[in-house]
Amino acid sequence: MKRVPRIAPLLILVALAACSRSEEKPPEVIRPVLSVVIEPKTVETFGFAGSVEPQYSADLAFRLLGRVVSRDVKVGDLVTKDTTIAALDPTALELAVQASKADLSNAQAQFINAAASEDRQRQLLASANTSQATFDAAKQARQAAEAAVERANAALAKSQEQLGYTRLFSDFDGVVTAVGAEVGQTVSPGQTIVTVARTDPREAVVDIPDQLTGDLTVGTPFEIILQSLPTIKTDAKLREVAPQSEGATRTRRVRLTLVNPPSAFRLGSTITATRMTKVAPMIELPMSALLEKDGSEKVWIVDPQSSSVSTRDIKVASKNGASFTVAGGLDAGMRVVTAGVHSLSEGQKVKVPEGGV
């Protein structure tokens, strides 16, 4: 009788075990996905860059032709009301004042003599020792001398006023924002020497596209953000909209009065003016969520019950760079996959990380 080797049963058992393992399905891989819950957008925020400018400023200039002998301020200096900012050489005008004073003294002396002569002629006329014609002449001379005194007084006042014009000062407290002349320079009447701006009130000046200014009215609120330090903000109210748009840029200059701004909003600071506007509810998604396949536009929807994904046909209203607007096919509260849309399959199990991304 032929004996069967003992190793044969072992080989048979190993083969059977291998077959049973091959029939087992591998565990399903649950893929994490980036997603977002749909929340229709009802408010849109617009931001416009601009700068802080004074609401009131003045270009200060001399009223006379002359040579600048002093300029006591530079850009950034604070000035107070009636403090001398610059001065012209006063020599010629001081001489004019002295000449006017001399003319006044001469006119006053002549008036004193004319008045005394009139008094004597009046007494003589009363005692019939002079004629009426002589008295009338004395009276006329006194009146002419009186007019000469008035004329000399006016000339002195004018020359003194002209001398005062050699001193330049501000009518209000402010800060120097520009200078237009240096010491030693001969300037013309009306030529800007310095520009002084009030530190308050301050305003934000921005250029807004013409199509976004239709509903702007005086008092419309804005939020102003300091670009150098975005945590610093303040409120503002619209004061003025330019009546005409710029031909090249099609924007309008808009001035916004700052409401109790922090000191960090210095003149010349760069800011961003933001405004929230109500819009018709719309759904906006990133372009990475859009699946374009077989001529149709779809997105992947995550089923919260089964944690699986399925496609949903949608209608795209518009595309704008990194995002698109949905015109139909989605409802608020749905969770849409926003990345890896080309590597998913219908009914595939997915995992949404904590926080929804």
C-alpha positions as CSV (number, residue, x, y, z in Angstrom):
1,M,0.0,0.0,0.0
2,K,1.3,3.5,-1.0
3,R,1.5,6.0,1.9
4,V,0.4,9.7,1.4
5,P,3.0,12.2,2.7
6,R,1.9,14.2,5.8
7,I,2.7,17.5,4.2
8,A,-0.2,17.3,1.7
9,P,-3.0,18.1,4.2
10,L,-1.1,21.2,5.3
11,L,-0.8,22.5,1.8
12,I,-4.5,22.0,1.3
13,L,-5.4,24.0,4.4
14,V,-3.1,26.9,3.4
15,A,-4.8,27.0,-0.1
16,L,-8.3,27.1,1.4
17,A,-7.3,29.9,3.8
18,A,-5.9,32.0,0.9
19,C,-9.1,31.6,-1.0
20,S,-11.2,32.8,1.9
21,R,-9.0,35.8,2.4
22,S,-9.2,36.8,-1.3
23,E,-13.0,36.7,-1.1
24,E,-13.0,39.3,1.7
25,K,-13.6,43.0,0.6
26,P,-10.9,45.6,1.5
27,P,-12.1,48.1,4.1
28,E,-13.7,51.2,2.5
29,V,-11.6,54.4,2.7
30,I,-13.5,57.4,4.0
31,R,-12.0,60.5,2.4
32,P,-11.9,63.9,4.2
33,V,-13.2,66.8,2.0
34,L,-13.2,70.5,2.2
35,S,-16.7,71.9,2.2
36,V,-18.9,74.9,3.0
37,V,-22.4,75.3,4.2
38,I,-24.5,77.5,1.8
39,E,-25.5,80.8,3.3
40,P,-27.2,83.2,0.8
41,K,-25.4,86.5,0.8
42,T,-27.8,89.4,1.6
43,V,-25.2,92.1,2.3
44,E,-22.3,93.1,0.1
45,T,-19.3,95.1,1.5
46,F,-17.5,97.6,-0.8
47,G,-14.0,99.0,0.1
48,F,-12.4,102.1,-1.4
49,A,-8.9,103.4,-0.8
50,G,-8.3,107.0,0.0
51,S,-6.6,109.4,2.3
52,V,-7.3,111.7,5.3
53,E,-7.5,115.4,4.4
54,P,-8.5,118.5,6.2
55,Q,-12.0,119.8,5.6
56,Y,-10.8,123.4,5.8
57,S,-7.4,124.7,4.7
58,A,-6.1,128.1,3.4
59,D,-3.3,129.2,1.2
60,L,-1.7,132.2,3.0
61,A,-0.1,134.9,0.9
62,F,1.2,138.5,1.3
63,R,-0.9,141.3,-0.2
64,L,2.2,143.2,-1.2
65,L,5.2,142.8,-3.5
66,G,8.3,142.3,-1.4
67,R,11.3,140.3,-0.3
68,V,10.8,137.5,2.3
69,V,13.0,138.2,5.4
70,S,11.7,135.4,7.6
71,R,9.6,132.2,7.5
72,D,9.2,130.8,11.0
73,V,7.4,127.5,10.1
74,K,8.0,124.4,8.0
75,V,5.8,121.5,6.9
76,G,4.2,119.7,9.8
77,D,4.5,122.6,12.3
78,L,1.5,123.6,14.4
79,V,0.5,127.2,14.2
80,T,-1.8,129.3,16.4
81,K,-4.1,132.1,15.5
82,D,-2.5,135.5,15.0
83,T,1.1,134.1,15.4
84,T,3.5,135.5,12.8
85,I,4.4,132.9,10.2
86,A,6.5,134.9,7.7
87,A,7.5,138.5,7.1
88,L,8.5,140.9,4.3
89,D,11.2,143.5,4.4
90,P,9.3,146.5,6.0
91,T,11.9,149.3,5.4
92,A,10.1,151.1,2.6
93,L,6.7,150.9,4.4
94,E,8.2,152.1,7.7
95,L,9.5,155.2,5.8
96,A,6.0,155.7,4.3
97,V,4.5,155.7,7.8
98,Q,7.0,158.3,9.0
99,A,6.2,160.5,6.1
100,S,2.5,160.2,6.8
101,K,3.0,161.1,10.4
102,A,5.0,164.2,9.3
103,D,2.2,165.2,6.9
104,L,-0.3,164.8,9.7
105,S,1.7,167.0,12.0
106,N,1.9,169.7,9.3
107,A,-1.8,169.5,8.6
108,Q,-2.6,169.8,12.3
109,A,-0.4,172.8,12.7
110,Q,-2.1,174.5,9.7
111,F,-5.5,173.7,11.2
112,I,-4.5,175.3,14.5
113,N,-3.5,178.5,12.7
114,A,-6.6,178.5,10.6
115,A,-8.8,178.0,13.6
116,A,-7.1,180.8,15.5
117,S,-7.4,183.2,12.5
118,E,-11.1,182.4,12.2
119,D,-11.6,183.3,15.9
120,R,-9.8,186.6,15.5
121,Q,-11.9,187.5,12.4
122,R,-15.1,186.6,14.2
123,Q,-14.2,189.0,17.0
124,L,-13.2,191.8,14.6
125,L,-16.4,191.3,12.7
126,A,-18.4,191.6,15.9
127,S,-16.8,194.9,16.6
128,A,-17.2,196.0,12.9
129,N,-13.4,196.2,12.5
130,T,-13.3,193.7,9.5
131,S,-15.4,192.9,6.6
132,Q,-17.7,189.9,6.1
133,A,-15.6,188.7,3.2
134,T,-12.5,188.6,5.2
135,F,-14.3,186.5,7.9
136,D,-15.7,184.1,5.3
137,A,-12.2,183.6,3.8
138,A,-10.8,182.8,7.3
139,K,-13.7,180.4,7.9
140,Q,-13.1,178.7,4.6
141,A,-9.3,178.4,5.4
142,R,-10.2,176.7,8.7
143,Q,-12.5,174.2,7.0
144,A,-9.8,173.4,4.4
145,A,-7.2,172.9,7.1
146,E,-9.7,170.6,9.0
147,A,-10.2,168.5,5.8
148,A,-6.4,168.3,5.3
149,V,-6.1,166.9,8.9
150,E,-8.7,164.2,8.0
151,R,-6.9,163.4,4.8
152,A,-3.5,163.1,6.6
153,N,-5.1,160.9,9.2
154,A,-6.5,158.6,6.5
155,A,-3.1,158.5,4.7
156,L,-1.4,157.6,8.0
157,A,-3.9,154.8,8.7
158,K,-3.4,153.4,5.2
159,S,0.4,153.4,5.5
160,Q,0.2,151.7,8.9
161,E,-2.1,149.1,7.4
162,Q,0.3,148.5,4.5
163,L,3.1,148.1,7.1
164,G,0.9,145.5,8.8
165,Y,0.7,143.5,5.5
166,T,4.4,142.7,5.8
167,R,3.5,140.2,8.6
168,L,1.8,137.0,7.6
169,F,-0.3,135.1,10.1
170,S,-3.1,132.5,10.2
171,D,-6.7,133.3,11.1
172,F,-7.1,129.9,12.9
173,D,-5.1,127.2,14.7
174,G,-3.8,124.5,12.3
175,V,-0.9,122.6,10.8
176,V,1.4,123.6,8.0
177,T,0.8,121.3,5.0
178,A,2.9,123.0,2.4
179,V,5.3,125.9,1.8
180,G,5.7,128.0,-1.3
181,A,8.5,130.5,-0.7
182,E,11.9,130.7,1.0
183,V,13.7,133.4,2.9
184,G,15.3,135.9,0.5
185,Q,12.8,135.2,-2.3
186,T,10.9,138.2,-3.8
187,V,7.2,137.3,-3.9
188,S,4.2,138.8,-5.7
189,P,0.9,139.7,-4.1
190,G,-1.2,136.6,-3.8
191,Q,1.7,134.1,-4.2
192,T,1.2,131.2,-1.7
193,I,3.8,131.3,1.1
194,V,2.4,128.5,3.3
195,T,-0.7,126.3,3.4
196,V,-2.4,125.9,6.7
197,A,-5.0,123.2,7.4
198,R,-7.3,122.9,10.4
199,T,-6.7,119.6,12.3
200,D,-10.4,119.3,12.9
201,P,-12.7,118.4,11.3
202,R,-10.9,115.8,9.3
203,E,-12.4,113.9,6.4
204,A,-11.7,110.8,4.3
205,V,-11.4,111.5,0.5
206,V,-12.1,108.5,-1.8
207,D,-12.9,107.9,-5.4
208,I,-15.9,105.7,-6.0
209,P,-17.0,104.2,-9.3
210,D,-19.9,106.1,-10.8
211,Q,-22.2,103.2,-10.9
212,L,-22.0,102.7,-7.1
213,T,-22.8,106.3,-6.2
214,G,-26.5,106.3,-7.3
215,D,-27.9,105.7,-3.8
216,L,-25.4,107.8,-1.9
217,T,-26.9,110.7,0.0
218,V,-25.6,113.2,2.5
219,G,-25.2,111.4,5.9
220,T,-24.7,107.9,4.4
221,P,-22.6,106.0,7.0
222,F,-19.2,104.5,6.2
223,E,-16.5,102.7,8.3
224,I,-13.0,104.0,7.9
225,I,-10.0,101.6,8.5
226,L,-6.4,102.8,8.9
227,Q,-4.4,100.8,6.4
228,S,-1.1,101.0,8.4
229,L,-2.9,99.5,11.4
230,P,-6.2,97.9,10.4
231,T,-7.3,97.4,14.0
232,I,-7.9,101.2,14.3
233,K,-11.2,102.1,12.8
234,T,-13.7,105.0,13.0
235,D,-17.1,106.0,11.6
236,A,-17.7,108.6,9.0
237,K,-20.7,110.2,7.3
238,L,-20.9,111.3,3.7
239,R,-20.6,115.1,3.3
240,E,-20.2,115.6,-0.4
241,V,-20.3,113.7,-3.7
242,A,-18.7,115.3,-6.7
243,P,-21.4,116.5,-9.2
244,Q,-19.4,115.2,-12.1
245,S,-17.4,112.0,-12.6
246,E,-13.8,111.9,-13.9
247,G,-13.8,111.3,-17.6
248,A,-10.9,108.8,-17.6
249,T,-11.7,106.8,-14.5
250,R,-15.4,107.2,-14.4
251,T,-15.2,107.8,-10.6
252,R,-16.6,110.5,-8.4
253,R,-14.7,112.2,-5.6
254,V,-16.5,111.5,-2.3
255,R,-15.8,113.3,1.0
256,L,-16.6,111.6,4.3
257,T,-16.5,113.5,7.6
258,L,-14.8,111.5,10.3
259,V,-16.8,111.1,13.5
260,N,-14.6,111.5,16.6
261,P,-11.5,109.9,14.9
262,P,-8.5,108.6,17.0
263,S,-5.4,110.7,16.8
264,A,-3.8,107.9,14.6
265,F,-5.9,109.3,11.7
266,R,-3.3,112.0,10.8
267,L,-3.6,114.2,7.8
268,G,-2.3,112.3,4.8
269,S,-2.9,108.8,6.3
270,T,-4.0,106.1,3.8
271,I,-7.3,104.6,4.7
272,T,-10.0,102.2,3.4
273,A,-13.6,103.4,3.4
274,T,-16.0,100.4,3.6
275,R,-19.7,100.4,3.1
276,M,-22.2,97.6,3.5
277,T,-25.1,97.5,1.0
278,K,-28.1,95.2,1.0
279,V,-28.4,93.0,-2.1
280,A,-30.9,90.4,-3.3
281,P,-30.1,87.0,-1.7
282,M,-27.5,85.2,-3.8
283,I,-25.3,82.2,-3.4
284,E,-21.6,82.6,-4.0
285,L,-19.1,79.7,-4.1
286,P,-15.4,79.3,-5.0
287,M,-14.5,78.2,-8.5
288,S,-12.9,75.1,-7.0
289,A,-16.4,73.8,-6.2
290,L,-17.6,73.8,-9.8
291,L,-17.7,70.5,-11.7
292,E,-18.1,71.0,-15.4
293,K,-18.9,67.7,-17.1
294,D,-20.7,66.6,-20.3
295,G,-21.7,70.2,-21.0
296,S,-23.4,70.6,-17.6
297,E,-22.4,72.4,-14.5
298,K,-22.6,70.5,-11.2
299,V,-21.5,70.6,-7.6
300,W,-21.0,67.8,-5.1
301,I,-23.5,67.8,-2.2
302,V,-22.7,66.1,1.1
303,D,-25.6,64.1,2.6
304,P,-25.3,64.6,6.4
305,Q,-27.2,61.4,7.1
306,S,-25.2,59.0,5.1
307,S,-22.0,61.1,4.9
308,S,-21.8,60.5,1.2
309,V,-21.7,62.8,-1.8
310,S,-23.9,63.2,-4.8
311,T,-23.9,65.6,-7.7
312,R,-26.4,68.4,-8.1
313,D,-27.1,70.2,-11.4
314,I,-26.9,74.0,-10.9
315,K,-27.3,77.1,-13.0
316,V,-24.4,79.5,-12.9
317,A,-25.4,83.2,-13.1
318,S,-21.9,84.7,-13.4
319,K,-18.2,83.9,-12.9
320,N,-15.9,86.4,-11.3
321,G,-12.3,85.2,-11.0
322,A,-12.0,82.9,-8.0
323,S,-15.8,82.6,-7.4
324,F,-19.1,82.1,-9.2
325,T,-22.7,83.0,-8.4
326,V,-25.4,80.4,-8.4
327,A,-28.7,81.3,-10.1
328,G,-30.6,78.1,-9.2
329,G,-30.3,74.5,-8.0
330,L,-29.1,75.0,-4.5
331,D,-30.8,75.9,-1.2
332,A,-29.6,77.4,2.0
333,G,-28.1,74.9,4.5
334,M,-26.7,72.5,1.9
335,R,-23.1,71.5,2.3
336,V,-21.1,71.8,-0.9
337,V,-17.6,70.2,-1.5
338,T,-15.1,73.0,-2.4
339,A,-12.0,71.0,-3.4
340,G,-11.1,67.8,-5.3
341,V,-14.4,67.7,-7.2
342,H,-12.8,65.8,-10.1
343,S,-11.7,62.8,-7.9
344,L,-15.0,62.0,-6.2
345,S,-17.5,59.4,-7.3
346,E,-21.3,59.2,-6.8
347,G,-22.2,57.9,-3.4
348,Q,-18.7,57.9,-2.1
349,K,-18.3,58.1,1.7
350,V,-16.6,61.3,2.9
351,K,-15.6,62.8,6.2
352,V,-16.1,66.5,7.0
353,P,-13.4,67.7,9.5
354,E,-14.4,69.7,12.5
355,G,-15.2,73.3,11.6
356,G,-16.6,72.2,8.2
357,V,-13.4,72.3,6.2
